[in-house]
Amino acid sequence: MPCLNHNIGEFNSHRGAIIMFRCPFCGAMARTRTSRRLSDHTIRQYHQCQNLECSESFTTLNAFERRVSSRDAPATLPPAAGD
């Protein structure tokens, strides 16, 4: 799957999302080390660059932004033919 955001690295569909950010200092992949919940809708994640020459640590915020779709009540289906 192509990466739509240059700061996010990969997606593994059979295990769920594996999100890896790119280091803002050198551009290498950075692993999420831990996270802290700041509120019901915001998490601060701590990352470390995987480039041994860089190895910078940085944080990102993961927050609820907006709803993009809403699930409507299921429609009542007509009876199947022959019922």
CORRAVEN-V783536 format. One record per run of one state. SS is the DSSP state (2 for helix, 1 for strand, 0 for the rest). FROM is the first residue (numbers start at 1). TO is the last residue. If there is no record, write none. Layout:
<<SS,FROM,TO> <SS,FROM,TO>>
//
This chain:
<<0,1,7> <1,8,8> <0,9,11> <1,12,12> <0,13,15> <1,16,16> <0,17,20> <1,21,22> <0,23,28> <1,29,39> <0,40,41> <1,42,49> <0,50,56> <1,57,63> <0,64,83>>
//
